[in-house]
Amino acid sequence: MPAPEEQDISELRPLVQSICDDLDEQRQWEKDLQLGSTDAWAALLLAKLENLRSLHITSIERSKHVRSLLARAQDDKPSDSPVLQHLEVLSIGSRGLSYPFDASEALPFFQLPSLRLFTAATAAETLYADTHDEDTALRGKSGSDETET
């Protein structure tokens, strides 16, 4: 088996290019694929699973390519690769996480056309106060608290 730096990913370039428009991001993705990044490979596989109906992601915190792909899936711009347009169930996180999933990151998922069920374990809402008082400037709420509007 060749060293990671020597892996030929030239056949994957068209797929990476169809997923992201930014040249720097394409180069980084290709580099990460060559180095065997699980995140880069997982995102590439997700992009090819056009008819995926259900997805459970246990950790999204350090998954820059998966996060980027999920952001593109809800984007209004047309894409050469229809990513997750048939996704009906999305679950993020696990109760064993040492850090909470930021609830504000869930909003884009509600733009997916087929999404019917979204769950996030250990979700947290971060509130920013108008003051610079260290005690009130940043507070977090976690769990499944209901918010009145």
N, C-alpha and C positions, 0 to 999 in steps of 0.2 A: 504494500500500500504506500503511495507517495506521501511525502511530508505535506502537512496542511497548506503550506505556502505554494506547493507545486500542483495542487488540485486544479484541474481544468474545469472552469465553470462557464466557459464561453457559450454553451448551449442554453444556459439559464439567463443570459443577459437580456434577451427579448422579453422574458417574463418579468424580470426586475424593472425593465424600462416601461413596461405596460402598467406596472403598479405605481411607480413614482416618477414624477416629472423632473425633479431636482437632480442635476448631474452629480453634485457632491453626495447627496443621499444615496444615489445609485452606486457610486464608487465605494462608499462605506458599507453598503449592504453586500456588495460583491466581496469586499475584503473579509467581512464577517462570515460569509459563506465559505470562503477559502480556509478560514481559521476554524471552521466547524462549530460556529456559534449556534446553540440550540434555538435561541430566539430567532435568528435569521432564517434558519431552516423551517421552523414552525410557521413563521409568517408566510414563507413561500408556499408551504403546503396548504395553509388556509386560503391563500389566493387562488389556488387551483381547485378547491372544493366549492365550486359555484353553487351547488345544490344542498349545501350543508344546512340542516334544520335545527340542530341542537349543539351547543358548545359550552363546555365547562372549563374555565381557566383557573388554575389554582393560584397562580402568582402572576401579576401584571406589573408589579412595581418596577422591576428591572428589565422589562421586555420592550425595548424601544421600537423594534421592528413590528412586533405584534400590536403595540399601542398605535403606531403610525398606520398600520393596515386597518385597524378598527376605526380610526378617525376618518380614513378615506372611504370606508364602507358607508358611513352616514353622510358623506360630503355630497352636495348637490351637483357637482361637476360630473359630466359623463366621463366614463373611464373605459379603456380598452378591456379591462378585466372587471366584470361585475362581481364585486366582492361582498359576500354575505347577504345578498339581497333576498335570499329565501330563509334566512335565519329566523326561527320562531322562538327559541328558548336560549337565553344566555345567562350563565351563572358564573360569577367571578368571586374568587377567594375561597378560603376554608377557615374553619374556626380555629385552626392551629396557627394562623398568621400572627407574627409578633407586631405587626403594624396594621393600622386600619386602611381600608380602601376608601379613597377620597370620594365622597358622594357626588361632588360636582363633576367628576369624570364620568358619571353615569348618564348625564343629560344627552349627549350625542347618540347614545344607543336607542333612545326613544324615537329617533328619526329613521331608523331602519324600517323599511316598508312592511315587512312580515313579522316583526317582533311582537310576540304575544305575552311572553313571560321573561322578566328580568329579576334576578336575585343577586345580592352581593352580601357575602358574610363579612362581618366586622366592618361595616360601612361607618364612616364618621363624617360629620358635617363640621366644617371649620367656619367660625364666625369672626369677622373682623369688626372691631369697634371703631368709632370715629375718633377716639381719644388716643393719646400716645402713652397712657398709663400702662405700665408693664403688667399690672394685674388684670386689666380688662381688654388690652389690645388684641389678644388672641386667646380664644377659648374654643375648645373642641367638645362636641357632643357625639357620643357613639351609641350604637345599638339601633333599635327600631323605634325611636321616639317619633310621635306624630307631630307634624308641624301645621299649625293653623295658618290659613292665608286670608 
